[in-house]
Amino acid sequence: MEKAQLVVGFIRGPHGYSGECKVESTSGEYEHFVNLKEVTLQHGELSKEAKVESVSLGNAVAYVKFYGIDSDEEIKKLNRWEILVPRKYCKPLKKDEWYIEDLRNCTLVYKGDDPAALDAPTNVGTITDVLEGGGGYLLEVSLSESCDRKVLVPFRKEFIGKVDVKNGTVQLMHLWILE
């Protein structure tokens, strides 16, 4: 099921003293921030709607000013809050790209080399989160065989095959990575 809103960035502190903040993009691209008019700011269970007053782009950062937030002290209270927007305002996807949110709750499946197994893939577990690691992203997987065991699988072509977010499956290439 598609999420209605996705995280597009994080507030990374004030920029000046008038309520403008630095925003880090989750995609690494910033052009889509210029078109934002309304966003949801979220931190854990807390959330609030905010109207965007202005956006300017810097070098690997966006500077965003929200209506009604007029001091650096107010921005400091929002440091590390997520910025969520409707999917249509997110960075457009290219072929073989996915939003991280769409990978969460997908089933990790193993099809193996046996042609007969292609029709009946083994359910390995559920992707519960996607984490940033030193060498790229890691899929946090809650294994089907154990309620309390989670493993991290590198989200790299050597370990991950076909990603089908429409059907909610991600193919694991090698079972040994789970050991």
C-alpha positions in Angstrom: 0.0 0.0 0.0 1.4 3.4 -1.0 2.0 5.9 1.7 0.2 9.2 1.2 3.1 11.2 2.4 6.8 10.6 2.2 9.8 12.1 4.0 11.7 14.4 1.7 14.1 16.0 4.1 15.2 16.8 7.6 15.6 20.1 9.4 19.2 20.6 10.2 19.2 23.8 12.3 18.7 27.5 11.8 20.2 29.6 9.0 20.5 33.1 10.4 18.1 34.6 13.0 14.8 35.1 11.2 13.4 31.6 11.3 15.0 30.2 8.1 16.3 26.7 8.4 18.8 24.4 6.7 17.1 21.3 5.2 18.9 18.1 4.1 17.2 16.2 1.3 16.6 12.5 1.7 17.2 12.0 -2.0 20.3 14.2 -2.4 18.4 16.4 -4.8 16.9 19.8 -3.9 15.1 21.2 -7.0 11.7 19.7 -6.0 11.8 21.8 -2.7 11.2 25.0 -4.7 7.6 24.0 -5.5 6.6 23.1 -2.0 3.7 25.1 -0.5 2.6 23.1 2.5 4.4 20.3 4.4 4.0 18.2 7.5 6.7 18.5 10.1 7.1 15.3 12.2 9.2 14.1 15.0 8.2 10.7 16.5 4.5 10.9 17.4 4.5 14.8 17.1 3.4 16.4 13.9 2.3 19.8 12.7 1.3 21.3 9.4 3.5 24.2 8.1 3.2 26.6 5.1 6.3 27.3 3.2 7.1 31.0 2.9 10.3 30.7 0.8 12.9 28.2 -0.5 16.4 29.0 -1.7 18.9 26.4 -2.8 22.5 26.3 -1.7 25.3 23.8 -2.2 23.8 20.4 -1.1 21.3 22.2 1.1 17.9 24.0 0.9 17.1 27.0 3.0 13.4 27.0 3.9 11.4 29.6 5.7 8.0 28.6 7.2 5.2 31.1 7.9 4.9 31.9 11.6 8.3 30.6 12.5 10.4 33.8 12.9 13.4 33.1 15.0 16.4 30.8 15.2 15.1 29.7 18.7 11.9 28.3 17.1 13.9 26.5 14.5 16.2 25.0 17.1 13.1 23.3 18.6 12.4 21.7 15.2 16.0 20.4 14.7 16.0 16.8 13.3 12.3 16.9 12.5 11.3 15.2 9.3 9.6 17.1 6.4 6.8 15.1 4.8 4.9 15.9 1.6 2.4 14.2 -0.6 4.0 11.7 -3.1 3.3 13.9 -6.1 5.7 16.6 -4.7 8.6 14.2 -4.1 11.6 13.9 -6.4 10.4 12.1 -9.5 11.7 8.6 -9.8 13.8 7.2 -12.6 13.8 3.6 -13.8 14.9 1.1 -11.1 14.5 3.7 -8.3 12.2 3.4 -5.3 11.3 5.5 -2.4 12.7 4.0 0.8 9.3 4.1 2.3 8.0 1.8 -0.4 10.6 -0.8 0.5 9.4 -1.0 4.2 7.0 -3.9 4.8 7.9 -5.6 1.5 8.4 -9.3 1.7 12.0 -10.5 1.2 11.8 -13.6 -1.0 14.4 -16.2 -2.1 13.9 -17.9 -5.4 17.1 -19.8 -5.7 18.6 -21.3 -8.9 15.9 -24.1 -9.3 13.6 -23.1 -12.2 10.7 -24.9 -10.4 11.2 -22.6 -7.4 10.5 -19.5 -9.5 6.8 -20.1 -9.1 7.0 -20.7 -5.4 9.6 -18.3 -3.8 10.5 -18.8 -0.2 9.3 -16.1 2.2 12.5 -15.1 4.1 11.0 -12.2 6.1 9.7 -8.7 6.1 11.7 -5.5 5.5 11.1 -3.4 8.6 13.4 -0.5 7.9 16.1 0.8 5.5 19.2 2.2 7.2 22.2 4.2 5.9 25.4 2.3 6.3 29.0 3.2 5.4 28.9 1.4 2.1 25.3 2.2 1.2 21.8 1.2 2.4 21.0 -1.8 4.5 17.7 -3.5 4.6 16.6 -4.5 8.2 14.7 -7.7 7.8 12.6 -9.4 10.5 13.0 -13.1 9.7 10.0 -15.3 9.1 11.5 -18.2 11.1 12.0 -16.2 14.2 9.7 -13.5 15.7 12.6 -11.7 17.4 15.5 -12.1 15.0 16.4 -9.3 12.7 19.3 -9.2 10.2 20.8 -6.5 8.0 21.1 -7.2 4.3 23.2 -4.8 2.0 20.9 -3.2 -0.6 23.4 -4.0 -3.4 22.9 -5.8 -6.7 25.2 -8.7 -5.5 22.6 -9.5 -2.8 19.3 -8.1 -4.0 17.7 -9.1 -7.3 14.3 -7.9 -8.6 12.5 -5.2 -6.6 8.7 -5.3 -7.2 7.2 -2.6 -4.9 3.9 -2.9 -6.7 3.5 -6.6 -5.5 5.5 -5.9 -2.3 8.4 -8.2 -2.9 12.2 -7.9 -2.9 14.3 -10.8 -4.1 17.2 -12.0 -2.1 20.0 -13.5 -4.2 21.9 -15.6 -1.5 20.6 -17.2 1.6 24.1 -17.3 3.2 23.9 -13.5 3.8 21.4 -14.2 6.6 23.8 -16.3 8.7 
